[in-house]
Each structure stands twice: as structure tokens, then as C-alpha cells.
Amino acid sequence: MKIKEISVNTLVEWQKRGEKFKLIDIRSQGEMQNGMIPTGAAHPMTAIAGELDRYQQEETIVIYCRSGVRSAQVCSFMQQHGFTDVINLGGGIMDWAKQGLEVVVPTEDVLQACL
């Protein structure tokens, strides 16, 4: 099954329009300490299999990592588990930051939830 992918510009447009979707950062806790895309949930790739029940299989879920490679792998994994609208953020947080968009440092609570 082909992995859907959107650009940072499309994600920003979706946010402006109030589109309904979940945004998930699948990077490691250490990577997240450098900043996350605002409104994103933290679910490291190593723990995603145990987190699938948090999401509805039909809801729109945008997955991101540093550059888009690991998030594409997670999209594929989720598709194999019945998720129908998972989308990879092409270029990941690197493209987000290159465009000068806001990144937030996660709170200690967010980081602890990653363990």
C-alpha cells in the first residue's frame, strides 16, 4: 500500500483551516528535547506498537520524525494494522525548522510519557 505524504506547507494550511487530524512525533526522547512541532503528541517509534489503541483506525494521523524516513516506516506499520488515513510529513521537523516555523521544547511530563 502506498504511503501518503504531505509537505510542511500543506500541514501549515491544514492547521490554519482547522482540519481535524492527530500529529504524532515518533522520534526518541533525546531528539524531542531539541523541540517539537506544536500540538504534536509524543510517541517514540520504539513504543508505537503499544500505542495503537490510542487512535481510531479511520482518523487522519500525520506522523513525523527528523527527516521523514522513520515516520514513513511507522505509516507503513500502521497501515498494516488497519489504519486507513496515516500520512507521512515529508522532510520531517527538519523542513519545519528550515521554514522558520515554531518549535516548542516539550515539558518534562511529555518527555516522561515517552519512557
C-alpha positions as CSV (number, residue, x, y, z in Angstrom):
1,M,0.0,0.0,0.0
2,K,1.3,3.4,-1.0
3,I,2.2,5.8,1.9
4,K,0.5,9.2,1.7
5,E,2.8,12.1,2.2
6,I,2.2,15.8,2.7
7,S,4.6,18.8,2.8
8,V,5.2,21.1,5.7
9,N,3.3,23.8,3.7
10,T,0.3,21.5,3.5
11,L,0.4,20.8,7.2
12,V,0.5,24.5,8.0
13,E,-2.5,25.1,5.7
14,W,-4.4,22.3,7.4
15,Q,-3.6,23.9,10.8
16,K,-4.8,27.3,9.6
17,R,-8.1,25.8,8.2
18,G,-8.7,23.8,11.4
19,E,-8.6,20.4,9.7
20,K,-9.1,17.5,12.1
21,F,-6.0,15.3,12.4
22,K,-3.6,13.9,15.1
23,L,0.0,14.9,14.8
24,I,2.5,12.3,16.2
25,D,6.2,12.8,16.8
26,I,7.9,9.4,16.7
27,R,11.4,10.5,17.4
28,S,13.4,9.4,20.5
29,Q,13.0,11.3,23.8
30,G,16.5,12.8,23.3
31,E,15.6,14.1,19.9
32,M,12.3,15.6,21.2
33,Q,14.3,17.6,23.8
34,N,15.5,19.8,20.9
35,G,12.0,20.8,20.1
36,M,8.7,19.5,18.7
37,I,6.0,20.8,16.3
38,P,3.4,22.5,18.5
39,T,0.2,20.4,19.1
40,G,2.1,17.2,18.3
41,A,1.8,14.1,20.6
42,A,5.0,12.3,21.6
43,H,5.0,8.5,20.9
44,P,8.6,7.3,20.1
45,M,8.9,4.8,17.3
46,T,10.1,2.1,19.7
47,A,6.8,2.3,21.6
48,I,4.3,2.9,18.8
49,A,3.1,-0.7,18.6
50,G,1.9,-0.4,22.2
51,E,0.2,2.9,21.5
52,L,-2.0,2.0,18.5
53,D,-5.1,1.5,20.7
54,R,-5.0,5.3,21.5
55,Y,-6.1,6.1,18.0
56,Q,-9.1,5.3,15.8
57,Q,-8.2,3.4,12.6
58,E,-10.2,5.8,10.4
59,E,-8.9,9.1,11.8
60,T,-6.4,11.2,10.0
61,I,-3.0,10.8,11.6
62,V,0.1,12.7,10.5
63,I,3.4,11.1,11.6
64,Y,6.7,12.9,11.7
65,C,10.3,12.3,12.6
66,R,13.6,14.2,11.9
67,S,13.5,13.9,8.1
68,G,10.6,11.7,7.1
69,V,12.3,8.3,6.8
70,R,11.3,6.7,10.1
71,S,7.9,8.2,10.0
72,A,7.3,6.6,6.6
73,Q,8.1,3.3,8.2
74,V,5.6,3.9,11.0
75,C,3.0,4.9,8.5
76,S,3.5,1.5,6.7
77,F,3.3,-0.3,10.0
78,M,0.1,1.4,11.0
79,Q,-1.4,0.7,7.6
80,Q,-0.6,-3.0,8.1
81,H,-2.5,-2.8,11.3
82,G,-5.7,-1.4,9.7
83,F,-5.2,2.3,9.8
84,T,-6.6,3.9,6.7
85,D,-5.5,7.5,6.8
86,V,-2.0,7.8,8.1
87,I,0.2,10.4,6.4
88,N,3.9,11.0,6.5
89,L,5.2,14.5,6.9
90,G,7.8,14.7,4.1
91,G,11.0,16.3,5.3
92,G,10.0,16.0,9.0
93,I,10.9,18.5,11.6
94,M,14.0,19.5,9.6
95,D,11.8,21.0,6.9
96,W,9.6,22.6,9.5
97,A,12.5,24.3,11.2
98,K,14.1,25.3,7.9
99,Q,11.0,27.3,7.2
100,G,11.4,29.2,10.4
101,L,8.2,27.7,11.9
102,E,7.7,27.5,15.7
103,V,9.1,24.5,17.6
104,V,8.4,24.1,21.3
105,V,10.5,22.4,23.9
106,P,8.4,19.7,25.5
107,T,7.6,19.7,29.2
108,E,9.1,17.2,31.5
109,D,5.7,15.5,31.6
110,V,5.7,15.0,27.9
111,L,9.3,13.6,28.0
112,Q,8.5,11.2,30.9
113,A,5.5,9.9,29.0
114,C,8.0,8.7,26.3
115,L,9.7,6.3,28.6
